[in-house]
Amino acid sequence: MKRNKALKIRIYPNAKQTEQLNKTLGCSRAIYNMMLHERITFIEENKDDRRTVYEHKYKTEKEYKVEFAWLKEVDAVALQQSTNDLSHAYLNFFTSLKGERRGQTVGFPKYKKKKTGSSYRSVVSHNSVEVDFANKRIKLPKVGWVSFRDKRDSAEGRIKSVTVAFSINLHGV
């Protein structure tokens, strides 16, 4: 039987890598918020015509990249995952409204904020993520090799995705 395991490590990026990680976090948050805003405004403008709302094709992250060139600087897979996160948020909301979802009811999707739990997710493709336990470093897309600290010498299995999360200390400097 296959089991999924998570490996949580603390990374220590240099200044240039920190800047790239912050750009990726910001772009992931921005594309999520722009897509959410597009959906909210379109639904409010066409709330009387359900068929139009249902059949409308919203912009993809590729179309946003044409409009906003700064989105090209970050990992494309992270932007796609933000799009998937928004789709799942809507799906969870509507199944919760119908009563088909088990557990707590889920509210309408909210805009992402910079101050609370910033994270982005990237799916591994073409060895975009690698872990070198001998030299204690991990390779992240568009960031490169980042050092980390961990007691393990190895981990079994293969990497399917990576989540990079920053926790912000709001209580002090």
GUFI-294512 format. One record per atom (N, C-alpha, C, O): residue in three letters; x, y, z. Coordinates in steps of 0.1 Angstrom, whole numbers, padded with zeros to 4 digits, always signed. Layout:
BEGIN
AlaXYZ ...
This chain:
BEGIN
Met+0008-0012+0000 Met+0000+0000+0000 Met+0009+0013+0000 Met+0018+0014+0008 Lys+0006+0022-0009 Lys+0014+0034-0010 Lys+0009+0044+0000 Lys-0003+0045+0003 Arg+0018+0051+0006 Arg+0015+0062+0015 Arg+0022+0075+0011 Arg+0033+0075+0007 Asn+0015+0086+0012 Asn+0021+0099+0010 Asn+0027+0104+0023 Asn+0020+0103+0033 Lys+0039+0109+0022 Lys+0045+0114+0034 Lys+0050+0129+0031 Lys+0053+0132+0019 Ala+0050+0137+0041 Ala+0054+0151+0039 Ala+0068+0152+0046 Ala+0070+0146+0057 Leu+0076+0160+0040 Leu+0089+0163+0046 Leu+0090+0178+0048 Leu+0089+0186+0038 Lys+0090+0182+0060 Lys+0090+0196+0064 Lys+0105+0200+0068 Lys+0110+0195+0077 Ile+0110+0210+0060 Ile+0124+0214+0063 Ile+0124+0230+0063 Ile+0115+0236+0057 Arg+0133+0235+0071 Arg+0135+0250+0071 Arg+0146+0254+0062 Arg+0157+0249+0063 Ile+0143+0263+0053 Ile+0153+0267+0043 Ile+0159+0280+0047 Ile+0154+0288+0055 Tyr+0171+0282+0042 Tyr+0179+0294+0045 Tyr+0184+0300+0032 Tyr+0195+0298+0027 Pro+0175+0308+0025 Pro+0178+0314+0013 Pro+0187+0326+0014 Pro+0187+0333+0025 Asn+0195+0329+0004 Asn+0203+0341+0004 Asn+0194+0353+0000 Asn+0183+0351-0002 Ala+0200+0365-0001 Ala+0192+0377-0004 Ala+0185+0376-0017 Ala+0173+0380-0018 Lys+0192+0372-0027 Lys+0186+0371-0041 Lys+0175+0360-0041 Lys+0165+0363-0048 Gln+0177+0349-0035 Gln+0167+0339-0034 Gln+0155+0343-0026 Gln+0144+0340-0030 Thr+0157+0351-0015 Thr+0146+0356-0007 Thr+0137+0365-0016 Thr+0125+0365-0015 Glu+0144+0374-0024 Glu+0137+0383-0033 Glu+0128+0375-0043 Glu+0117+0378-0045 Gln+0134+0364-0049 Gln+0127+0356-0058 Gln+0115+0349-0052 Gln+0104+0348-0057 Leu+0117+0344-0039 Leu+0106+0337-0032 Leu+0095+0347-0029 Leu+0083+0344-0030 Asn+0099+0359-0025 Asn+0089+0370-0022 Asn+0081+0374-0035 Asn+0069+0376-0034 Lys+0088+0374-0046 Lys+0081+0377-0059 Lys+0071+0366-0062 Lys+0060+0369-0066 Thr+0075+0353-0060 Thr+0066+0342-0063 Thr+0054+0342-0054 Thr+0043+0340-0059 Leu+0056+0345-0041 Leu+0045+0346-0032 Leu+0036+0357-0036 Leu+0023+0355-0036 Gly+0041+0368-0039 Gly+0033+0380-0043 Gly+0025+0378-0056 Gly+0014+0381-0057 Cys+0032+0372-0066 Cys+0025+0369-0079 Cys+0014+0358-0077 Cys+0003+0359-0083 Ser+0016+0348-0069 Ser+0006+0338-0067 Ser-0006+0344-0060 Ser-0017+0341-0063 Arg-0004+0353-0050 Arg-0014+0360-0043 Arg-0022+0369-0053 Arg-0034+0370-0053 Ala-0014+0377-0061 Ala-0020+0386-0071 Ala-0029+0379-0081 Ala-0040+0384-0084 Ile-0024+0368-0087 Ile-0032+0362-0097 Ile-0045+0356-0091 Ile-0055+0356-0097 Tyr-0044+0351-0079 Tyr-0056+0346-0072 Tyr-0066+0357-0070 Tyr-0078+0355-0073 Asn-0061+0368-0065 Asn-0070+0380-0063 Asn-0076+0386-0075 Asn-0087+0390-0076 Met-0068+0386-0086 Met-0073+0392-0099 Met-0083+0383-0105 Met-0093+0388-0110 Met-0081+0370-0104 Met-0091+0360-0109 Met-0104+0361-0101 Met-0115+0360-0106 Leu-0102+0362-0088 Leu-0114+0362-0079 Leu-0122+0375-0082 Leu-0134+0375-0083 His-0115+0386-0084 His-0121+0399-0087 His-0129+0398-0100 His-0140+0403-0102 Glu-0122+0392-0110 Glu-0129+0391-0123 Glu-0142+0383-0122 Glu-0152+0387-0128 Arg-0142+0372-0115 Arg-0153+0364-0113 Arg-0165+0371-0106 Arg-0176+0371-0110 Ile-0161+0378-0095 Ile-0171+0385-0087 Ile-0177+0396-0095 Ile-0190+0397-0095 Thr-0170+0404-0103 Thr-0175+0415-0111 Thr-0184+0410-0122 Thr-0194+0415-0125 Phe-0180+0399-0129 Phe-0187+0394-0140 Phe-0201+0388-0135 Phe-0211+0390-0141 Ile-0200+0381-0123 Ile-0213+0375-0118 Ile-0222+0386-0114 Ile-0234+0385-0116 Glu-0217+0397-0108 Glu-0226+0408-0103 Glu-0232+0415-0115 Glu-0243+0420-0115 Glu-0224+0417-0126 Glu-0229+0424-0138 Glu-0240+0415-0145 Glu-0249+0421-0152 Asn-0239+0402-0145 Asn-0248+0393-0152 Asn-0255+0384-0143 Asn-0258+0372-0147 Lys-0259+0389-0131 Lys-0266+0380-0122 Lys-0280+0376-0126 Lys-0285+0366-0121 Asp-0286+0383-0135 Asp-0299+0379-0140 Asp-0299+0368-0150 Asp-0308+0360-0152 Asp-0287+0367-0158 Asp-0286+0357-0168 Asp-0277+0346-0164 Asp-0265+0347-0165 Arg-0282+0335-0158 Arg-0274+0324-0152 Arg-0266+0317-0163 Arg-0255+0312-0161 Arg-0273+0315-0175 Arg-0266+0308-0186 Arg-0253+0315-0191 Arg-0243+0308-0193 Thr-0254+0328-0191 Thr-0242+0336-0195 Thr-0231+0334-0185 Thr-0219+0332-0188 Val-0234+0334-0172 Val-0225+0333-0162 Val-0219+0319-0162 Val-0207+0317-0160 Tyr-0227+0309-0165 Tyr-0222+0295-0165 Tyr-0213+0292-0177 Tyr-0203+0285-0176 Glu-0216+0298-0188 Glu-0209+0295-0201 Glu-0197+0304-0203 Glu-0189+0302-0212 His-0195+0314-0195 His-0184+0324-0197 His-0171+0318-0195 His-0169+0310-0185 Lys-0161+0321-0204 Lys-0147+0316-0202 Lys-0139+0327-0196 Lys-0137+0338-0202 Tyr-0134+0325-0184 Tyr-0126+0335-0177 Tyr-0112+0334-0182 Tyr-0107+0325-0189 Lys-0104+0345-0180 Lys-0090+0346-0184 Lys-0082+0335-0177 Lys-0084+0332-0165 Thr-0072+0330-0184 Thr-0062+0321-0178 Thr-0050+0328-0173 Thr-0048+0340-0176 Glu-0041+0321-0167 Glu-0029+0328-0162 Glu-0020+0332-0174 Glu-0012+0342-0173 Lys-0021+0325-0185 Lys-0013+0329-0197 Lys-0018+0343-0202 Lys-0010+0351-0206 Glu-0031+0345-0202 Glu-0036+0358-0206 Glu-0032+0369-0196 Glu-0030+0381-0200 Tyr-0032+0366-0184 Tyr-0027+0376-0174 Tyr-0012+0379-0176 Tyr-0008+0390-0174 Lys-0005+0369-0180 Lys+0010+0371-0182 Lys+0012+0381-0194 Lys+0022+0389-0194 Val+0003+0380-0204 Val+0004+0390-0215 Val+0001+0404-0210 Val+0008+0414-0215 Glu-0009+0405-0202 Glu-0013+0418-0197 Glu-0003+0424-0186 Glu+0000+0436-0186 Phe+0002+0415-0178 Phe+0012+0419-0167 Phe+0025+0412-0169 Phe+0026+0400-0166 Ala+0035+0418-0175 Ala+0047+0412-0178 Ala+0055+0407-0166 Ala+0063+0398-0167 Trp+0053+0413-0154 Trp+0060+0409-0142 Trp+0056+0395-0137 Trp+0063+0389-0129 Leu+0045+0390-0142 Leu+0041+0376-0138 Leu+0051+0365-0145 Leu+0051+0354-0140 Lys+0058+0369-0155 Lys+0067+0360-0162 Lys+0079+0357-0154 Lys+0087+0348-0157 Glu+0082+0365-0144 Glu+0095+0364-0136 Glu+0094+0352-0127 Glu+0105+0348-0121 Val+0083+0346-0124 Val+0081+0336-0114 Val+0078+0323-0120 Val+0075+0321-0132 Asp+0077+0312-0111 Asp+0074+0299-0116 Asp+0060+0298-0121 Asp+0051+0301-0114 Ala+0059+0293-0133 Ala+0045+0293-0140 Ala+0036+0282-0133 Ala+0024+0284-0132 Val+0042+0272-0128 Val+0034+0261-0121 Val+0028+0267-0108 Val+0017+0263-0105 Ala+0035+0276-0101 Ala+0030+0282-0089 Ala+0017+0290-0092 Ala+0007+0290-0085 Leu+0017+0297-0104 Leu+0006+0305-0108 Leu-0006+0296-0112 Leu-0017+0299-0109 Gln-0003+0284-0118 Gln-0013+0275-0122 Gln-0020+0269-0109 Gln-0032+0266-0109 Gln-0011+0266-0099 Gln-0017+0261-0087 Gln-0026+0271-0080 Gln-0035+0267-0073 Ser-0023+0284-0081 Ser-0031+0294-0075 Ser-0045+0294-0082 Ser-0055+0296-0076 Thr-0045+0292-0095 Thr-0057+0291-0103 Thr-0065+0279-0098 Thr-0077+0280-0097 Asn-0058+0268-0096 Asn-0065+0256-0091 Asn-0070+0258-0077 Asn-0081+0253-0074 Asp-0063+0265-0069 Asp-0068+0268-0055 Asp-0081+0276-0056 Asp-0090+0273-0048 Leu-0082+0286-0065 Leu-0094+0293-0066 Leu-0106+0285-0071 Leu-0117+0286-0066 Ser-0103+0276-0081 Ser-0113+0267-0086 Ser-0118+0258-0075 Ser-0131+0255-0074 His-0109+0252-0067 His-0113+0244-0055 His-0121+0252-0045 His-0130+0246-0039 Ala-0117+0264-0043 Ala-0125+0272-0033 Ala-0139+0274-0037 Ala-0148+0273-0029 Tyr-0141+0277-0050 Tyr-0155+0278-0056 Tyr-0162+0265-0055 Tyr-0174+0265-0051 Leu-0156+0254-0059 Leu-0162+0241-0058 Leu-0166+0238-0044 Leu-0177+0233-0042 Asn-0158+0240-0034 Asn-0161+0237-0020 Asn-0173+0246-0016 Asn-0181+0241-0008 Phe-0173+0258-0020 Phe-0184+0267-0016 Phe-0197+0263-0021 Phe-0207+0262-0014 Phe-0197+0259-0034 Phe-0210+0255-0040 Phe-0215+0241-0035 Phe-0227+0239-0034 Thr-0206+0232-0033 Thr-0210+0219-0028 Thr-0214+0221-0013 Thr-0223+0213-0009 Ser-0209+0230-0006 Ser-0213+0233+0007 Ser-0227+0239+0008 Ser-0235+0236+0016 Leu-0230+0248-0002 Leu-0243+0254-0003 Leu-0254+0243-0006 Leu-0265+0244+0000 Lys-0250+0234-0014 Lys-0260+0223-0018 Lys-0262+0213-0007 Lys-0272+0205-0007 Gly-0253+0213+0003 Gly-0253+0203+0014 Gly-0247+0190+0010 Gly-0248+0180+0018 Glu-0239+0190-0001 Glu-0233+0177-0005 Glu-0219+0175+0001 Glu-0213+0165+0001 Arg-0214+0186+0008 Arg-0200+0185+0013 Arg-0201+0181+0028 Arg-0209+0186+0036 Arg-0193+0171+0031 Arg-0192+0167+0045 Arg-0184+0177+0054 Arg-0175+0184+0048 Gly-0187+0177+0066 Gly-0179+0186+0075 Gly-0185+0200+0076 Gly-0197+0202+0073 Gln-0177+0210+0080 Gln-0182+0223+0081 Gln-0186+0230+0068 Gln-0181+0226+0058 Thr-0195+0239+0069 Thr-0199+0247+0057 Thr-0187+0256+0054 Thr-0180+0261+0062 Val-0186+0258+0041 Val-0174+0266+0036 Val-0180+0279+0031 Val-0190+0279+0023 Gly-0174+0291+0034 Gly-0179+0304+0029 Gly-0174+0307+0016 Gly-0166+0299+0010 Phe-0178+0318+0011 Phe-0174+0323-0003 Phe-0159+0326-0003 Phe-0154+0330+0008 Pro-0152+0323-0014 Pro-0137+0326-0014 Pro-0134+0340-0011 Pro-0141+0350-0015 Lys-0123+0342-0004 Lys-0119+0356+0001 Lys-0106+0359-0006 Lys-0098+0350-0010 Tyr-0103+0372-0006 Tyr-0091+0377-0012 Tyr-0079+0373-0003 Tyr-0081+0372+0010 Lys-0068+0370-0009 Lys-0056+0366-0001 Lys-0049+0379+0004 Lys-0049+0389-0003 Lys-0044+0378+0016 Lys-0038+0390+0022 Lys-0023+0387+0024 Lys-0019+0376+0025 Lys-0015+0398+0023 Lys-0001+0396+0025 Lys+0004+0392+0039 Lys+0014+0385+0040 Lys-0003+0397+0049 Lys+0001+0395+0063 Lys-0002+0381+0068 Lys+0005+0376+0077 Thr-0012+0374+0062 Thr-0015+0361+0068 Thr-0010+0349+0060 Thr-0013+0349+0048 Gly-0004+0340+0066 Gly+0001+0327+0060 Gly+0003+0327+0045 Gly-0004+0321+0037 Ser+0014+0334+0040 Ser+0017+0334+0026 Ser+0024+0321+0023 Ser+0033+0316+0029 Ser+0019+0314+0012 Ser+0025+0302+0007 Ser+0022+0300-0008 Ser+0012+0306-0013 Tyr+0030+0292-0014 Tyr+0027+0288-0028 Tyr+0031+0274-0030 Tyr+0040+0269-0022 Arg+0025+0267-0039 Arg+0027+0253-0042 Arg+0032+0252-0056 Arg+0027+0259-0065 Ser+0041+0242-0058 Ser+0046+0239-0072 Ser+0047+0224-0074 Ser+0051+0217-0065 Val+0042+0219-0085 Val+0042+0205-0088 Val+0055+0202-0095 Val+0059+0210-0104 Val+0060+0191-0092 Val+0073+0187-0098 Val+0071+0182-0113 Val+0063+0173-0115 Ser+0079+0188-0122 Ser+0079+0183-0136 Ser+0093+0185-0141 Ser+0100+0195-0139 His+0098+0174-0148 His+0111+0174-0154 His+0122+0178-0143 His+0131+0186-0146 Asn+0122+0171-0132 Asn+0132+0173-0121 Asn+0134+0188-0117 Asn+0145+0192-0115 Ser+0123+0195-0116 Ser+0123+0209-0112 Ser+0126+0210-0097 Ser+0131+0221-0093 Val+0124+0200-0089 Val+0127+0200-0075 Val+0135+0188-0072 Val+0132+0176-0075 Glu+0146+0190-0065 Glu+0155+0179-0061 Glu+0160+0182-0047 Glu+0161+0194-0043 Val+0163+0172-0040 Val+0169+0173-0026 Val+0182+0166-0025 Val+0183+0155-0029 Asp+0192+0174-0021 Asp+0206+0168-0019 Asp+0209+0168-0004 Asp+0213+0178+0002 Phe+0207+0156+0002 Phe+0209+0155+0016 Phe+0224+0155+0020 Phe+0227+0159+0031 Ala+0232+0151+0011 Ala+0247+0152+0014 Ala+0252+0166+0016 Ala+0259+0168+0025 Asn+0247+0175+0008 Asn+0251+0189+0009 Asn+0241+0198+0016 Asn+0243+0210+0017 Lys+0230+0192+0020 Lys+0219+0199+0027 Lys+0214+0211+0019 Lys+0215+0222+0024 Arg+0209+0208+0007 Arg+0203+0218-0001 Arg+0192+0212-0009 Arg+0191+0200-0012 Ile+0182+0221-0013 Ile+0171+0217-0021 Ile+0170+0227-0033 Ile+0172+0239-0032 Lys+0166+0221-0045 Lys+0165+0229-0057 Lys+0150+0232-0059 Lys+0142+0223-0060 Leu+0147+0245-0060 Leu+0134+0250-0062 Leu+0133+0257-0076 Leu+0143+0263-0080 Pro+0121+0256-0082 Pro+0120+0262-0096 Pro+0122+0277-0095 Pro+0116+0284-0087 Lys+0130+0282-0104 Lys+0132+0297-0106 Lys+0140+0303-0094 Lys+0143+0315-0095 Val+0143+0295-0084 Val+0151+0300-0073 Val+0165+0294-0073 Val+0174+0301-0069 Gly+0166+0281-0076 Gly+0179+0274-0076 Gly+0181+0266-0063 Gly+0171+0263-0056 Trp+0193+0263-0061 Trp+0197+0255-0049 Trp+0197+0264-0036 Trp+0203+0274-0036 Val+0189+0260-0027 Val+0187+0267-0014 Val+0192+0258-0003 Val+0188+0246-0002 Ser+0200+0263+0007 Ser+0204+0254+0018 Ser+0193+0253+0028 Ser+0185+0261+0030 Phe+0194+0241+0035 Phe+0184+0238+0045 Phe+0192+0231+0057 Phe+0203+0227+0055 Arg+0185+0230+0068 Arg+0190+0224+0080 Arg+0181+0213+0084 Arg+0169+0215+0086 Asp+0186+0201+0085 Asp+0178+0189+0089 Asp+0187+0178+0094 Asp+0198+0177+0089 Lys+0182+0170+0103 Lys+0190+0159+0108 Lys+0190+0146+0100 Lys+0198+0138+0101 Arg+0180+0145+0091 Arg+0179+0133+0082 Arg+0190+0132+0072 Arg+0196+0142+0067 Asp+0194+0120+0069 Asp+0204+0117+0059 Asp+0198+0114+0046 Asp+0205+0116+0035 Ser+0186+0110+0046 Ser+0179+0106+0033 Ser+0164+0106+0036 Ser+0159+0105+0047 Ala+0157+0105+0025 Ala+0142+0103+0026 Ala+0138+0094+0014 Ala+0143+0095+0003 Glu+0130+0084+0017 Glu+0126+0075+0007 Glu+0114+0080-0001 Glu+0106+0088+0004 Gly+0112+0075-0013 Gly+0101+0080-0021 Gly+0105+0090-0031 Gly+0117+0094-0032 Arg+0096+0096-0038 Arg+0098+0106-0048 Arg+0090+0119-0044 Arg+0080+0118-0038 Ile+0095+0130-0049 Ile+0089+0143-0046 Ile+0078+0145-0057 Ile+0081+0144-0069 Lys+0066+0148-0052 Lys+0055+0151-0061 Lys+0052+0166-0062 Lys+0048+0171-0073 Ser+0053+0172-0051 Ser+0051+0187-0050 Ser+0058+0193-0039 Ser+0063+0186-0030 Val+0060+0206-0039 Val+0066+0213-0029 Val+0058+0226-0025 Val+0053+0232-0034 Thr+0057+0228-0012 Thr+0050+0240-0007 Thr+0060+0249+0000 Thr+0067+0244+0009 Val+0061+0261-0004 Val+0070+0270+0003 Val+0061+0280+0011 Val+0052+0287+0005 Ala+0063+0281+0024 Ala+0055+0289+0032 Ala+0064+0298+0041 Ala+0074+0294+0045 Phe+0059+0311+0042 Phe+0066+0320+0051 Phe+0057+0323+0062 Phe+0045+0326+0060 Ser+0063+0323+0074 Ser+0055+0328+0085 Ser+0061+0341+0089 Ser+0073+0343+0090 Ile+0052+0351+0091 Ile+0056+0364+0094 Ile+0054+0367+0109 Ile+0044+0364+0115 Asn+0065+0372+0115 Asn+0064+0375+0129 Asn+0058+0389+0131 Asn+0064+0399+0128 Leu+0045+0390+0136 Leu+0038+0402+0137 Leu+0040+0409+0151 Leu+0036+0420+0153 His+0047+0402+0160 His+0048+0407+0174 His+0061+0414+0176 His+0063+0420+0187 Gly+0070+0414+0167 Gly+0083+0421+0170 Gly+0092+0421+0158 Gly+0088+0416+0147 Val+0103+0427+0159 Val+0112+0428+0148 Val+0122+0416+0148 Val+0130+0415+0139 
